[in-house]
Amino acid sequence: MAHASALSDLTARASSMIGMLNQNESDDGDDELTFLRMRSKHREVMISPEKGFILVVIQNMNKTES
C-alpha cells in the first residue's frame, strides 16, 4: 500500500508540473500527463494515469540470462 500512495502523489505532482510548464504558452492548455517512466539500476516503474484509476507496472531489472 505504501507504493500506491507514493505513486499516486508522484503522478499528481507530475501532472501539476506539466500545467506549470505550459502556463506561459499560447496553446490551448490541453496537455496532460499520459505516461510516466522511471528507471533505476534495480527497477523500472511505468505509470499511466486514467480516469478513476492509475495503471502501474513495477518491473525488476534482472540481468539477461544466457
TAFEN-V112237 format. One record per backbone hydrogen bond with DSSP energy under -1.0 kcal/mol. NH is the residue of the N-H (numbers start at 0). CO is the residue of the C=O. E is the energy in kcal/mol with one decimal. If there is no record, write none. Layout:
NH;CO;E
NH;CO;E
This chain:
4;0;-1.8
5;1;-2.1
6;2;-3.0
7;3;-2.1
8;4;-2.1
9;5;-2.4
10;6;-2.3
11;7;-2.0
12;8;-2.3
13;9;-2.6
14;10;-2.3
15;11;-2.0
16;12;-2.2
17;13;-1.9
18;14;-1.7
19;15;-2.2
20;16;-2.5
21;17;-1.4
22;19;-1.1
24;21;-1.1
35;46;-2.6
37;44;-2.8
39;42;-3.2
43;58;-2.4
44;37;-3.0
45;56;-2.6
46;35;-3.1
47;54;-2.8
49;52;-2.6
54;47;-2.3
56;45;-2.6
58;43;-3.0
60;41;-3.0
61;59;-1.2
